[in-house]
């Protein structure tokens, strides 16, 4: 059985006001970008979504986008492939 991410959506999280990533992969997900583009924020959002907490050594000011308001939300969608 293989579980793969299909969607990651963030609202008011880190530097993102709103972002929706649709992952149409069948294997490894690679996210690349310039320094300060929000790659680590995506990882923190996924951690928060999966475990209900922010990673160690990460302050809440790094999570909630105070410019947009105090409500942050993360949604993820996963697919289960039983063909293996």
FIBABA-478239 format. One record per residue (C-alpha): x, y, z. Coordinates in steps of 0.05 Angstrom, whole numbers, plus 5000, padded with zeros to 4 digits. Example, Ala and Ser with C-alpha at 12.3 -4.5 7.8 and 13.67 -1.06 7.14 Angstrom:
FIBABA-478239
524649105156
527349795143
end
This chain:
FIBABA-478239
500050005000
502550694982
499851355009
501451974967
499752704976
494952994925
493453694951
496154185002
492354835014
494255395063
490556005087
494156565127
499956095142
506956385146
508256835086
502356545048
495556895046
492756315006
496255774965
493655134935
498554604910
495554054868
500553484866
499553044805
505652614817
506251864822
512351854866
517252344897
515053074909
520553594899
519354314918
524754804899
525255554900
529456154919
531256314990
525356625025
520256364975
516355945027
519055235020
520055145095
513255445108
510054895066
513754375107
511454695173
504354725147
504453985129
507353815198
501954225232
496553895189
498953185204
500853255278
496653835304
502654235329
508254655301
515354365296
520254465353
524055125353
518555435311
514856025340
507556165328
509556825296
512656405240
506056055229
500256545231
500357095178
498757695223
497858155162
491857755139
488857595207
489657095263
486156495231
490856005198
488455365165
491654795127
488254245087
491353635056
488553085012
491952405006
490951804960
491651084980
494050604926
492849864943
495549594877
502449424905
end
